[in-house]
């Protein structure tokens, strides 16, 4: 019995070790020797890791500014630049009730060879820029949507002149994102999806107007192009490489159906949804799964 238990543990350990780990596909850290020497320049900065392209959306304009102001971004470069810069975006709508979802940034990254895609990014909101941003994605490189994303892909700020780090969007449940050469994401400013009272004590309903990031500031008074500024850093597209394709009964995908696979099935015995050992997919690991292993022995 002790030998059997040891074999089960060893088989399960080997199986878990074979699982795909998340890797960075493409990342932008916007760093450089100075704010005028960031590779690619402010219109289309180049990724620091991997391949892809970045561009402005709508009337947005850009320059590079420190990534270390106030609480700072998550960039491991740390302290004041050089080299730690962020992509500083302005040119957002000046007026409260015009231009929701039309301005921001876009990142294009092929996910060919990857699955379980995710996006993470840091954003610094100025006092007067929109408190709300929305992530949208494309499967064809042309049409963008937020359909199927948690919280509709929306993030909010509750203060200005502050970094909001490690914002994460999970695309693993979106059909078509995996293994897609045309995948891309946008981050745009939007009207507040919840009611709010602005700096001048006007009351606004959902999706009627921009709310300033700092509730004590009027919207749209700051920034070098109007509408305040958003500063991006550590924009990262990550994914997993698909696991090996296993033959029938080969639970651990080692190319053999043998005692190691029996051990995994026994170690997962009972109700087990989405388990590798549930070979017939009925939600239970039992004798039927053992039979599949035995029927494909060798």
PyMOL commands that set and color helices and strands:
alter all, ss='L'
color gray80, all
select helices_A, chain A and resi 2-17+150-153+259-267+287-295
alter helices_A, ss='H'
color red, helices_A
select strands_A, chain A and resi 22-28+53-57+61-66+85-90+104-108+115-125+132-138+144-145+154-156+162-170+184-189+196-197+203-204+230-240+270-271+284-285
alter strands_A, ss='S'
color yellow, strands_A
deselect
rebuild
show_as cartoon
